[in-house]
Amino acid sequence: MRETGIVISAENNKVRVQISRGDKCDGCHACDATGANAMQVEASNEIGARIGETVDVEVSPGQVFGYSFILFIFPIIMMIVGYFIGMRFSANVDNPGEGTGILGAFLGLGLSLAMIKLYDTFWARKKGSIARVVRRASLPRQELFITPPN
């Protein structure tokens, strides 16, 4: 996945790039939290880009798929596993019911969210940024950002 943005800060071999919402973002509202129709990404600066330059930032599709799996599919799998473990425990109770399966599903969801947080805190951030600046872009800055309507 390749997007174009403007370098807003640079430090050592890292840059922070502000990227406007592109065609790939239709239907997704993740950037709305940052306002101004844009998001920021930290990227490794292999080409020596400076503040104010327009650059192309790339993230490999494998990394996008892997992180998407961790965030969206893993919690669902853990809920299903938790449900079946909860139902297995309810078979040993005098009055079995769906309640223990549902409780197990929520416990599985909570466990998956805790595992994702631990992964992010201890491993993912130590690996550094997954994005990298691949080249200086030829688009002028005016074409990248549209000011939000009043």
N, CA and C atoms as a LAMMPS dump frame, in Angstrom:
ITEM: TIMESTEP
0
ITEM: NUMBER OF ATOMS
450
ITEM: BOX BOUNDS ff ff ff
-5.0000000000000000e+02 5.0000000000000000e+02
-5.0000000000000000e+02 5.0000000000000000e+02
-5.0000000000000000e+02 5.0000000000000000e+02
ITEM: ATOMS id mol type element x y z
1 1 1 N 0.848 -1.168 0
2 1 2 C 0 0 0
3 1 3 C 0.896 1.234 0
4 2 1 N 0.648 2.129 -0.926
5 2 2 C 1.464 3.333 -1.05
6 2 3 C 0.55 4.557 -1.006
7 3 1 N 0.926 5.516 -0.16
8 3 2 C 0.18 6.767 -0.028
9 3 3 C 1.165 7.934 -0.109
10 4 1 N 0.641 9.105 -0.417
11 4 2 C 1.457 10.303 -0.526
12 4 3 C 1.09 11.276 0.592
13 5 1 N 2.105 11.899 1.179
14 5 2 C 1.853 12.848 2.258
15 5 3 C 2.995 13.833 2.402
16 6 1 N 2.863 14.693 3.395
17 6 2 C 3.853 15.738 3.657
18 6 3 C 4.553 15.446 4.977
19 7 1 N 5.878 15.549 4.981
20 7 2 C 6.668 15.334 6.188
21 7 3 C 6.426 16.512 7.126
22 8 1 N 5.945 16.218 8.344
23 8 2 C 5.679 17.285 9.309
24 8 3 C 6.707 17.328 10.433
25 9 1 N 7.451 16.227 10.616
26 9 2 C 8.551 16.247 11.58
27 9 3 C 9.572 15.183 11.181
28 10 1 N 10.813 15.444 11.516
29 10 2 C 11.893 14.514 11.195
30 10 3 C 12.862 14.455 12.362
31 11 1 N 13.237 13.228 12.733
32 11 2 C 14.174 13.039 13.829
33 11 3 C 14.94 11.752 13.577
34 12 1 N 16.261 11.846 13.516
35 12 2 C 17.135 10.703 13.21
36 12 3 C 16.709 10.072 11.884
37 13 1 N 16.392 8.79 11.899
38 13 2 C 15.956 8.099 10.686
39 13 3 C 14.45 7.901 10.65
40 14 1 N 13.71 8.688 11.391
41 14 2 C 12.244 8.588 11.431
42 14 3 C 11.631 9.906 11.013
43 15 1 N 10.498 9.824 10.337
44 15 2 C 9.726 11.011 9.989
45 15 3 C 8.267 10.759 10.326
46 16 1 N 7.551 11.833 10.579
47 16 2 C 6.097 11.762 10.756
48 16 3 C 5.506 12.415 9.523
49 17 1 N 4.645 11.646 8.824
50 17 2 C 4.069 12.095 7.563
51 17 3 C 2.57 12.243 7.729
52 18 1 N 2.045 13.386 7.3
53 18 2 C 0.597 13.608 7.32
54 18 3 C 0.051 13.206 5.951
55 19 1 N -0.904 12.284 5.978
56 19 2 C -1.471 11.725 4.756
57 19 3 C -2.94 12.087 4.68
58 20 1 N -3.366 12.579 3.513
59 20 2 C -4.783 12.905 3.345
60 20 3 C -5.552 11.645 2.975
61 21 1 N -6.845 11.696 3.173
62 21 2 C -7.71 10.565 2.872
63 21 3 C -7.77 10.37 1.356
64 22 1 N -7.464 9.169 0.898
65 22 2 C -7.45 8.871 -0.529
66 22 3 C -8.64 8.035 -0.958
67 23 1 N -8.586 7.522 -2.178
68 23 2 C -9.662 6.701 -2.724
69 23 3 C -9.833 5.394 -1.95
70 24 1 N -8.75 4.863 -1.415
71 24 2 C -8.798 3.6 -0.682
72 24 3 C -9.531 3.741 0.647
73 25 1 N -9.761 4.972 1.063
74 25 2 C -10.351 5.237 2.37
75 25 3 C -11.874 5.372 2.329
76 26 1 N -12.486 5.241 1.154
77 26 2 C -13.937 5.384 1.06
78 26 3 C -14.631 4.398 1.991
79 27 1 N -15.536 4.893 2.797
80 27 2 C -16.292 4.054 3.717
81 27 3 C -15.63 3.86 5.063
82 28 1 N -14.355 4.198 5.181
83 28 2 C -13.651 4.064 6.453
84 28 3 C -13.6 5.432 7.116
85 29 1 N -13.866 5.483 8.402
86 29 2 C -13.873 6.757 9.101
87 29 3 C -12.831 6.787 10.216
88 30 1 N -11.767 6.002 10.073
89 30 2 C -10.73 5.947 11.115
90 30 3 C -10.007 7.27 11.275
91 31 1 N -9.883 8.04 10.214
92 31 2 C -9.149 9.313 10.274
93 31 3 C -9.985 10.44 10.862
94 32 1 N -11.279 10.231 11.025
95 32 2 C -12.121 11.298 11.534
96 32 3 C -11.698 11.75 12.924
97 33 1 N -11.065 10.86 13.665
98 33 2 C -10.643 11.216 15.019
99 33 3 C -9.554 12.281 15.004
100 34 1 N -8.728 12.304 13.954
101 34 2 C -7.664 13.294 13.892
102 34 3 C -8.143 14.613 13.328
103 35 1 N -9.306 14.62 12.693
104 35 2 C -9.848 15.838 12.113
105 35 3 C -9.121 16.223 10.847
106 36 1 N -9.588 17.244 10.2
107 36 2 C -8.983 17.82 8.997
108 36 3 C -8.777 16.801 7.879
109 37 1 N -9.545 15.719 7.898
110 37 2 C -9.532 14.745 6.802
111 37 3 C -8.138 14.155 6.564
112 38 1 N -7.34 13.958 7.611
113 38 2 C -5.977 13.467 7.442
114 38 3 C -5.584 12.575 8.609
115 39 1 N -4.523 11.794 8.399
116 39 2 C -3.949 10.981 9.468
117 39 3 C -2.446 11.138 9.437
118 40 1 N -1.795 10.729 10.503
119 40 2 C -0.344 10.82 10.577
120 40 3 C 0.223 9.426 10.766
121 41 1 N 1.36 9.183 10.128
122 41 2 C 2.027 7.895 10.235
123 41 3 C 3.516 8.138 10.459
124 42 1 N 4.123 7.299 11.289
125 42 2 C 5.566 7.362 11.503
126 42 3 C 6.205 6.389 10.528
127 43 1 N 7.24 6.822 9.833
128 43 2 C 7.887 5.989 8.824
129 43 3 C 9.4 6.092 8.937
130 44 1 N 10.085 5.037 8.506
131 44 2 C 11.537 5.105 8.455
132 44 3 C 11.941 5.963 7.255
133 45 1 N 12.947 6.786 7.467
134 45 2 C 13.349 7.775 6.472
135 45 3 C 14.622 7.307 5.773
136 46 1 N 14.467 6.448 4.78
137 46 2 C 15.619 5.878 4.086
138 46 3 C 16.202 6.819 3.038
139 47 1 N 15.447 7.847 2.633
140 47 2 C 15.922 8.737 1.565
141 47 3 C 16.35 10.105 2.077
142 48 1 N 16.248 10.333 3.375
143 48 2 C 16.669 11.614 3.942
144 48 3 C 15.69 12.75 3.69
145 49 1 N 14.405 12.448 3.722
146 49 2 C 13.386 13.484 3.506
147 49 3 C 13.417 14.493 4.641
148 50 1 N 13.105 15.757 4.292
149 50 2 C 13.102 16.842 5.276
150 50 3 C 11.689 17.365 5.474
151 51 1 N 11.506 18.136 6.532
152 51 2 C 10.201 18.704 6.861
153 51 3 C 9.706 19.545 5.686
154 52 1 N 8.426 19.358 5.338
155 52 2 C 7.806 20.11 4.267
156 52 3 C 7.841 19.426 2.914
157 53 1 N 8.633 18.356 2.776
158 53 2 C 8.708 17.66 1.493
159 53 3 C 7.509 16.73 1.317
160 54 1 N 7.109 16.561 0.072
161 54 2 C 6.043 15.635 -0.275
162 54 3 C 6.693 14.295 -0.619
163 55 1 N 6.253 13.223 0.057
164 55 2 C 6.884 11.912 -0.103
165 55 3 C 5.84 10.817 -0.287
166 56 1 N 6.28 9.698 -0.836
167 56 2 C 5.465 8.493 -0.916
168 56 3 C 5.857 7.584 0.239
169 57 1 N 4.851 7.09 0.977
170 57 2 C 5.061 6.201 2.109
171 57 3 C 4.468 4.847 1.742
172 58 1 N 5.212 3.783 2.033
173 58 2 C 4.77 2.453 1.642
174 58 3 C 4.742 1.518 2.845
175 59 1 N 3.706 0.68 2.891
176 59 2 C 3.596 -0.395 3.872
177 59 3 C 3.348 -1.664 3.066
178 60 1 N 4.108 -2.721 3.359
179 60 2 C 3.955 -3.949 2.575
180 60 3 C 2.58 -4.572 2.835
181 61 1 N 1.98 -5.171 1.805
182 61 2 C 0.662 -5.791 1.971
183 61 3 C 0.646 -6.896 3.022
184 62 1 N 1.755 -7.614 3.166
185 62 2 C 1.824 -8.666 4.178
186 62 3 C 1.691 -8.112 5.589
187 63 1 N 2.315 -6.958 5.838
188 63 2 C 2.21 -6.337 7.155
189 63 3 C 0.798 -5.824 7.397
190 64 1 N 0.178 -5.246 6.378
191 64 2 C -1.201 -4.77 6.518
192 64 3 C -2.12 -5.946 6.841
193 65 1 N -1.951 -7.062 6.134
194 65 2 C -2.772 -8.247 6.382
195 65 3 C -2.539 -8.794 7.786
196 66 1 N -1.264 -8.874 8.193
197 66 2 C -0.954 -9.412 9.519
198 66 3 C -1.563 -8.596 10.645
199 67 1 N -1.42 -7.281 10.582
200 67 2 C -1.988 -6.435 11.625
201 67 3 C -3.511 -6.421 11.57
202 68 1 N -4.081 -6.514 10.382
203 68 2 C -5.543 -6.597 10.262
204 68 3 C -6.05 -7.877 10.907
205 69 1 N -5.334 -8.98 10.693
206 69 2 C -5.713 -10.252 11.314
207 69 3 C -5.682 -10.138 12.833
208 70 1 N -4.6 -9.571 13.359
209 70 2 C -4.465 -9.438 14.811
210 70 3 C -5.585 -8.588 15.393
211 71 1 N -5.949 -7.508 14.72
212 71 2 C -6.95 -6.592 15.264
213 71 3 C -8.388 -7.044 15.062
214 72 1 N -8.676 -7.73 13.961
215 72 2 C -10.074 -8.016 13.64
216 72 3 C -10.452 -9.489 13.743
217 73 1 N -9.592 -10.394 13.329
218 73 2 C -9.944 -11.815 13.298
219 73 3 C -9.6 -12.513 14.614
220 74 1 N -8.439 -12.217 15.173
221 74 2 C -8.009 -12.867 16.417
222 74 3 C -9.034 -12.724 17.546
223 75 1 N -9.612 -11.545 17.796
224 75 2 C -10.622 -11.448 18.854
225 75 3 C -11.859 -12.32 18.587
226 76 1 N -12.264 -12.443 17.334
227 76 2 C -13.422 -13.29 17.011
228 76 3 C -13.099 -14.753 17.284
229 77 1 N -11.888 -15.182 16.896
230 77 2 C -11.477 -16.561 17.161
231 77 3 C -11.456 -16.827 18.665
232 78 1 N -10.929 -15.876 19.423
233 78 2 C -10.882 -16.044 20.88
234 78 3 C -12.278 -16.075 21.5
235 79 1 N -13.224 -15.327 20.94
236 79 2 C -14.607 -15.392 21.44
237 79 3 C -15.202 -16.774 21.184
238 80 1 N -14.96 -17.334 20.011
239 80 2 C -15.49 -18.665 19.691
240 80 3 C -14.865 -19.715 20.601
241 81 1 N -13.558 -19.647 20.785
242 81 2 C -12.878 -20.589 21.679
243 81 3 C -13.408 -20.436 23.106
244 82 1 N -13.555 -19.201 23.56
245 82 2 C -14.087 -18.957 24.899
246 82 3 C -15.495 -19.495 25.07
247 83 1 N -16.315 -19.373 24.031
248 83 2 C -17.687 -19.901 24.097
249 83 3 C -17.671 -21.409 24.302
250 84 1 N -16.864 -22.119 23.501
251 84 2 C -16.838 -23.579 23.611
252 84 3 C -16.217 -24.052 24.916
253 85 1 N -15.234 -23.324 25.42
254 85 2 C -14.676 -23.676 26.732
255 85 3 C -15.727 -23.452 27.81
256 86 1 N -16.455 -22.344 27.727
257 86 2 C -17.525 -22.087 28.687
258 86 3 C -18.616 -23.146 28.632
259 87 1 N -18.985 -23.576 27.452
260 87 2 C -19.996 -24.636 27.323
261 87 3 C -19.476 -25.96 27.862
262 88 1 N -18.192 -26.203 27.696
263 88 2 C -17.583 -27.432 28.221
264 88 3 C -17.662 -27.447 29.746
265 89 1 N -17.434 -26.283 30.373
266 89 2 C -17.555 -26.211 31.826
267 89 3 C -19 -26.327 32.276
268 90 1 N -19.937 -25.859 31.469
269 90 2 C -21.345 -25.936 31.873
270 90 3 C -21.863 -27.361 31.838
271 91 1 N -21.202 -28.246 31.102
272 91 2 C -21.615 -29.65 31.071
273 91 3 C -21.373 -30.313 32.42
274 92 1 N -20.456 -29.791 33.205
275 92 2 C -20.145 -30.345 34.517
276 92 3 C -21.022 -29.766 35.623
277 93 1 N -21.878 -28.807 35.288
278 93 2 C -22.737 -28.153 36.267
279 93 3 C -24.11 -28.829 36.252
280 94 1 N -24.824 -28.787 37.39
281 94 2 C -26.133 -29.422 37.49
282 94 3 C -27.15 -28.787 36.55
283 95 1 N -27.079 -27.474 36.38
284 95 2 C -28.051 -26.764 35.552
285 95 3 C -27.322 -26.102 34.37
286 96 1 N -27.001 -26.876 33.306
287 96 2 C -26.253 -26.298 32.19
288 96 3 C -27.107 -25.302 31.407
289 97 1 N -26.44 -24.337 30.809
290 97 2 C -27.136 -23.338 30.016
291 97 3 C -26.184 -22.555 29.147
292 98 1 N -26.76 -21.667 28.365
293 98 2 C -25.979 -20.839 27.454
294 98 3 C -25.163 -19.775 28.178
295 99 1 N -25.553 -19.444 29.396
296 99 2 C -24.902 -18.357 30.124
297 99 3 C -23.408 -18.551 30.287
298 100 1 N -22.985 -19.767 30.584
299 100 2 C -21.544 -19.997 30.759
300 100 3 C -20.798 -19.89 29.428
301 101 1 N -21.436 -20.294 28.333
302 101 2 C -20.823 -20.139 27.013
303 101 3 C -20.669 -18.678 26.655
304 102 1 N -21.7 -17.886 26.92
305 102 2 C -21.638 -16.449 26.633
306 102 3 C -20.592 -15.772 27.513
307 103 1 N -20.56 -16.148 28.781
308 103 2 C -19.545 -15.608 29.679
309 103 3 C -18.147 -15.971 29.184
310 104 1 N -17.978 -17.214 28.74
311 104 2 C -16.687 -17.64 28.192
312 104 3 C -16.298 -16.841 26.959
313 105 1 N -17.296 -16.521 26.106
314 105 2 C -17.018 -15.726 24.905
315 105 3 C -16.522 -14.333 25.283
316 106 1 N -17.153 -13.711 26.264
317 106 2 C -16.712 -12.382 26.693
318 106 3 C -15.343 -12.437 27.371
319 107 1 N -15.086 -13.51 28.123
320 107 2 C -13.762 -13.661 28.725
321 107 3 C -12.698 -13.867 27.638
322 108 1 N -13.035 -14.632 26.607
323 108 2 C -12.116 -14.815 25.479
324 108 3 C -11.834 -13.503 24.767
325 109 1 N -12.871 -12.67 24.584
326 109 2 C -12.693 -11.366 23.961
327 109 3 C -11.782 -10.488 24.819
328 110 1 N -12.037 -10.453 26.115
329 110 2 C -11.205 -9.658 27.016
330 110 3 C -9.758 -10.129 27.015
331 111 1 N -9.559 -11.447 27.007
332 111 2 C -8.209 -11.997 26.965
333 111 3 C -7.507 -11.617 25.664
334 112 1 N -8.224 -11.662 24.547
335 112 2 C -7.609 -11.294 23.266
336 112 3 C -7.219 -9.824 23.247
337 113 1 N -8.049 -8.955 23.79
338 113 2 C -7.721 -7.53 23.822
339 113 3 C -6.507 -7.268 24.714
340 114 1 N -6.417 -7.999 25.835
341 114 2 C -5.247 -7.864 26.709
342 114 3 C -3.99 -8.356 26
343 115 1 N -4.107 -9.445 25.237
344 115 2 C -2.961 -9.977 24.503
345 115 3 C -2.518 -9.007 23.4
346 116 1 N -3.472 -8.375 22.728
347 116 2 C -3.128 -7.382 21.696
348 116 3 C -2.413 -6.192 22.323
349 117 1 N -2.887 -5.748 23.48
350 117 2 C -2.247 -4.626 24.173
351 117 3 C -0.819 -4.989 24.589
352 118 1 N -0.631 -6.197 25.109
353 118 2 C 0.717 -6.635 25.486
354 118 3 C 1.625 -6.729 24.265
355 119 1 N 1.106 -7.253 23.172
356 119 2 C 1.878 -7.345 21.938
357 119 3 C 2.311 -5.955 21.475
358 120 1 N 1.379 -5.014 21.5
359 120 2 C 1.69 -3.654 21.058
360 120 3 C 2.711 -2.998 21.976
361 121 1 N 2.562 -3.177 23.263
362 121 2 C 3.436 -2.525 24.239
363 121 3 C 4.851 -3.084 24.223
364 122 1 N 4.981 -4.417 24.188
365 122 2 C 6.294 -5.017 24.39
366 122 3 C 7.014 -5.444 23.116
367 123 1 N 6.286 -5.732 22.028
368 123 2 C 6.97 -6.245 20.836
369 123 3 C 6.831 -5.329 19.63
370 124 1 N 5.64 -4.918 19.305
371 124 2 C 5.413 -4.156 18.066
372 124 3 C 6.124 -2.811 18.085
373 125 1 N 6.093 -2.105 19.198
374 125 2 C 6.731 -0.785 19.261
375 125 3 C 8.244 -0.874 19.257
376 126 1 N 8.786 -1.987 19.735
377 126 2 C 10.24 -2.151 19.729
378 126 3 C 10.762 -2.437 18.328
379 127 1 N 9.917 -3.042 17.481
380 127 2 C 10.339 -3.32 16.114
381 127 3 C 10.437 -2.045 15.292
382 128 1 N 9.78 -1 15.731
383 128 2 C 9.83 0.262 15.011
384 128 3 C 8.685 0.382 14.02
385 129 1 N 8.78 1.391 13.189
386 129 2 C 7.69 1.665 12.262
387 129 3 C 7.659 0.628 11.154
388 130 1 N 6.461 0.351 10.678
389 130 2 C 6.301 -0.599 9.589
390 130 3 C 6.25 0.116 8.249
391 131 1 N 6.042 1.415 8.277
392 131 2 C 5.995 2.195 7.044
393 131 3 C 7.394 2.702 6.727
394 132 1 N 7.618 2.968 5.443
395 132 2 C 8.907 3.527 5.056
396 132 3 C 8.709 4.512 3.911
397 133 1 N 9.51 5.553 3.929
398 133 2 C 9.479 6.554 2.862
399 133 3 C 10.26 5.958 1.696
400 134 1 N 9.608 5.873 0.514
401 134 2 C 10.265 5.233 -0.624
402 134 3 C 10.778 6.227 -1.657
403 135 1 N 10.152 7.397 -1.775
404 135 2 C 10.639 8.392 -2.734
405 135 3 C 9.971 9.73 -2.475
406 136 1 N 10.574 10.754 -3.036
407 136 2 C 9.955 12.076 -3.006
408 136 3 C 8.884 12.092 -4.077
409 137 1 N 7.723 12.597 -3.748
410 137 2 C 6.604 12.604 -4.692
411 137 3 C 6.658 13.851 -5.558
412 138 1 N 5.987 13.764 -6.69
413 138 2 C 5.993 14.892 -7.615
414 138 3 C 4.745 15.752 -7.507
415 139 1 N 3.791 15.374 -6.635
416 139 2 C 2.57 16.157 -6.487
417 139 3 C 2.83 17.41 -5.671
418 140 1 N 2.293 18.541 -6.082
419 140 2 C 2.411 19.734 -5.248
420 140 3 C 1.545 19.597 -4.001
421 141 1 N 1.917 20.306 -2.965
422 141 2 C 1.198 20.216 -1.695
423 141 3 C -0.277 20.57 -1.804
424 142 1 N -0.638 21.519 -2.661
425 142 2 C -2.022 21.968 -2.754
426 142 3 C -2.953 20.832 -3.164
427 143 1 N -2.471 19.879 -3.965
428 143 2 C -3.315 18.793 -4.421
429 143 3 C -3.536 17.739 -3.35
430 144 1 N -2.706 17.724 -2.316
431 144 2 C -2.804 16.691 -1.295
432 144 3 C -3.854 16.988 -0.244
433 145 1 N -4.001 18.242 0.127
434 145 2 C -4.87 18.558 1.244
435 145 3 C -5.95 19.53 0.827
436 146 1 N -7.154 19.164 1.16
437 146 2 C -8.3 20.027 0.907
438 146 3 C -8.764 20.52 2.261
439 147 1 N -8.932 21.805 2.406
440 147 2 C -9.365 22.319 3.699
441 147 3 C -10.794 21.884 3.957
442 148 1 N -11.102 21.498 5.193
443 148 2 C -12.453 21.036 5.512
444 148 3 C -13.472 22.162 5.371
445 149 1 N -14.697 21.812 4.981
446 149 2 C -15.73 22.85 4.869
447 149 3 C -16.078 23.446 6.215
448 150 1 N -16.491 24.7 6.219
449 150 2 C -16.875 25.377 7.478
450 150 3 C -18.238 24.985 7.926
